[in-house]
Amino acid sequence: MSSPNQLEETLLTVSASPHIKSPETIAKIMWNVNLALAPAAIFAVIWFGLPALLNIVVSIVCAVGTEYLIQKIRKVKVTALDGSAFVTGLLLAMCLPPNLPLYMTAFGAVIAIAVAKHSMGGLGYNVFNPAHIGRAALMVSWAAWMTKWTPMTSVIDTVTSATPLGILKEKGYSALIDTFGSRAALYKAMLLGTRNGSLGETCTILLVLGGLYLIYKGYIKWQVPVCMIGTVGLLTWAFGGTAGLFTGDPIFHMMAGGLVIGAFFMATDMVTIPITLKGQIIFAVGCGLITTLIRLVGGYPEGVCYSILLMNCLTPLIDRLVKPRIYGREGKKHA
């Protein structure tokens, strides 16, 4: 006959889900994303100077401040310091020209938080990437300022007042090579960030290192940036040249514009990307396809922002079409 102590040891504890707990929190994840972005942001300040620093600070302060005020007005728990509003402000600033007037940057940050995030219910409920909504709002409001670039000079290279993609769109690939002196010099400038562009689209190597850190931490899946960047590389190689098929420069296009920061830090947004890995791959390929289409056929030299926003629209549809299998029922999906 079992003793009372033996019976107590065999009792099971039944509790509400979740049963598997993780030490990861929203704040921890968001501040790690900010940490991954920090090297590229610091380089932007070094390369572009005080205007870059002011734009970053204004964007972050306005994003965090807007979140705080809205949560106070809504009388909900204030989470303005959990890092999510901070990363939205930082990402927005890194998608803007360094010489953008500060009131425009502030406007974009308010739109990103108030409209793209909290009008839909707050963190976890937004359909679109908030930072890109802020950028898109600025693009339609002040298009001239959003495409205005200040000539930047370093001890290594003198960079034209236009971005590399802008030169390619307006004057062609030969003029682009002539501007930088050689293809090797062009690649070097793209990799190290000694070129013109938005704050966060210049230093490719630092953005990639930040993205690899997020992959290492398990916050994003490597397939998303690889598929998005790879799709752009393949399509621009096939159709981006002027001498026929497969005469384009895929290496340039994979490092140009906001592709790297978009692929690692925005297309991987946990809220706006499909749930399943298969769905995320479809999402990434779609982003790459639309980016290439805008770059090669559209009138705008860059297409990363709009490609991600358009694919955000399709995320619910992708989730509906690509559903995970029910555990224990091979070959069957949710009804």
N, C-alpha and C positions, 0 to 999 in steps of 0.2 A: 504494500500500500504506500502511495506517495505521501511524502511529508508536505506540510504547508509551504516550506521553503522551496521544495522542488516544483510545486504547482505555480508559485510566483515566478519562477525562472522561465516557465513555458508560456506565460501570458504574452500576447502580442499587443503592441500599441497601435491603435488606429487613429490617424489624424488627417486633417484636410491637406490637399495638395498646396504647394509643390512638395514632393517627397525627396527630390534631388536638389540640393542647394549648392550654390556656387558663391565663392567669396567675391566675385565680380559684382560691382554695382554700377548704376548709371554714372554716378560721379567719377568713379575710378576709370571707367571706359572713356568718358569724355575728356578727362584731364590727360589721359594717355594719348588721345588723338591730338590734343593741343600740344603735347610734348613732341609728338611726331612731326607736327607742322613747324615747331619752333626754329629748327636750323634754317629752313628755307625763308622764314619770316625775318630772322636775324640777318641773313644774307641780303634780303631785299632792302633792309634799312641801311646796310653798309654800302650797297651798290647805288641805290637811288637817293639816299640821304634823308634829311629831316622830313620832307613831304611824305615819304613812305611811313615813317614812324608816326606822324600825326594822323594819317589816314587809318592806320592800324588801331591806334588808341581810340580815336573817335568812333570807329566802327564797333569796337568791342564795348566801349562804355555805353553807346546808344543801344546796342543789342541787349546787354545785361540790364540797363536801366528800364528799357521798354518792357522786358519780361517782368521785372519787379513790380512796376506800376500796374500792369495788366492783372497780375496775380493778386495784388492788393485790392484792385477794384472788383475782381471776381470773388474775392474773399475765399480763396483757395490757398493751399499750402504754398509758400514761397520757395521756389527751387531755382532762383536766379543764379545762385552760386554753385550749381551742380556741374558746371562746365559746358552744358549744351548750348546756352545762349552765347557763352564766350567763344566756342568753336564756330558758331554761326557767324558772329562778328568777324572773327579772324579769317574764315574762309571767304567771306564777302570782300574784305579788304584785299585779300590776295588775288581776287579776280578783277580788281580795278586798276586803272592807270595811276601811277604814283602822284601825278600832278592834279588829280581830280579835286575840285573845291570841296572843302570839308562839309559844307551844308548838304552837298549832294550825297556824300558818303553817309552822313547821318540819316538822310531820307531813305536811302537804300536799306540801312540797318533796321529802321523802324518798320518798313514794309516787310522785310524778311521775318521779323518776329511777330508783329501785330497781325499781318494779313496771312502770310504763308504758314505760320505756326499756330497762333492762338485763335484765329478765327475758325480753325478746324478742330479746336479742342485742346491744343497744347502738344507737348512732347508725346510722340507715339501715335498721333492721330493725323498728322499732316500728310497730304497726298504728294506734295511737291517738295523738292529740296529747298529749304528756306533761303539759303545763301544765293542760289541761282535765281530764285524769284526776285530777290532784291536786286541782283545784277540786271535781270531782264527789265525790271521797272525803271532802272536808271538808263538802260539802253534806249527805251522808247521815249523817255522824258528828255534826256540830254545826249542824243546820239553823237553830236559833234564833240562834246567833251569826252565821251567814252571811247572815242577813236583818235584822240589827240595825244601825241607822244612828244616828250621833251628829249632833245638829243642828249645822250649820256656819253661821257668820255672816261676812259680808264687808262692806266699806264700801259695796258696791253693793246687794247683795240679802241678804235673810234667807231661807235655804233650810230647808224643812221637814225633819224627821228622817226622813221616808220618801223613797224615790227617786221620780222622776217616773213611772216605770212602776208602782211600787207604789201611788201615789195614783190613777192611772188605773184599775188593777185593783180597788181597794177602793172608791173614791168616784165614779169616772166622770170624763169629760172636762171637764165644767163645773167640778168641784172643782179639777181640775188647773189650769185657766186662772185660777180665783180665787186659787189659792195663789201663782201668780207675778204676778198682776195683769193680764196681758193675753197674747194669743198672741205678740205681738212680744217681750215680756219673756221668755216661755218659750223662744222660739227663740234669743234672745240668750244666755240661761243655758246652753242645750244646746250652743251653738256655742263659747262661751268657757270653759265648764267650771265656772261658778259655780253649782253644784247639788250635790246629794248623789249618792252612788253608789260603786261600786268605784273603786279608785285610777286605773285606766286607762280608765274609760268616761265620764269627765267632759268633758275638753276635746276636742271633736270636731275643731276646726281643727288642733290639733297632731298628732293621730293621722292625719288626712288628709295633712298635709304629710309626715309620716314615711312613710306608704304611697306617696306620690308619689315620694319619694326611692328607695324600693325598686324601683318601676316604672322610674324613670330608670336605675338601675344594672342593670336587666335581671334582677333576682332573682325577681320575680313578674310575672305577666301581668295587665294592667289588667282583662281580661274577668272575672276571678274576683270581685274586690270589687264591680265594677259590677253584675254579674248577681245577686250575693247581696243587696246593698243595694237594687238596683232591684226585685227580686222582693218583698222585704218592703214597699217603698214602694207598689208596685202593688196587692198583696193587701190591705194595711191601708187603702189608699184605697178599694178596692172593698167590703171587708167589715168595716172597723174602726169605722164610724160607727153611730150609734143611730137615724138618721133615714132609713135605707134605703141602697141601693147607692150607692157612690161619694160617701159623706159623711164618710169617715174623714180623719185628718190624717196623710198620708204623710211630711211633712217631720219631724214629731215622731218618728215611729217609726223613720225612717232615722237619726236622731241619738241615739235613746234606747238605754239599756242598753249591752251590750257588742257591739253590732252592728258598729260601725266598727272597733274593735280586732280583733274576730273575723274580719271580712271581709278586712282588710289583712294581719294578722299571724298568724292561726291557720288559716283556711281555705286559705291559700296555702302551708302547710307542705310543703316539697318531698318529704318522706318519705311523708306520709299522704294526699296528693292524687293523683288519677289522672295518668297520664303525658301523654296527648294533650290538646290544647287543647279539643277537643270534649268529652272526658271531664271536664275541669275545669269547663267551663260547666255540664254536667249536675250535677256535684257542687255547684257554687255555687247553682244554682237550687233544688236539693233542700234545701240548708241554709236558704235563704230561706223556702221553703215550710214546713219544719218549725218554724222560728223563729216565723213568723206563726201557725201552728196552736197552738203552745204559748201564745203571748201572748194570742190572742183566745179560745181555747176552754179551754185548760188552767187549772189552779189556780195555776200559778206565773207571776208577771208577766214573767219573762224566759225565753228559750229558746235563746240562741245557743250556749251550752256544749253542751247536749244535742243540738242539731241537728248540730253539727260532729262530735261523737262518733258519732252514728248514721250519718252519711254516711261517716265513716271506715270503718265496717263494710262499706259497699257499694263502697269503692274497688277491691278486687280484681275484683268483678263488673263494674263500669264499665270497668275496663281490659280485661276479657275480651270485653266486648260492643263496645267502641270501640277497635279496633286500628289502628295506623298501616299504610298501604299499603307493600308491599315496593317499594323504589326500582327504577324501571324497569318495573313491572308495573301499569299503570293499571287501576284498578277492581278489583284483586284484593287480598286481605288475607291475613295470616298464617293458616295452617291451625290 
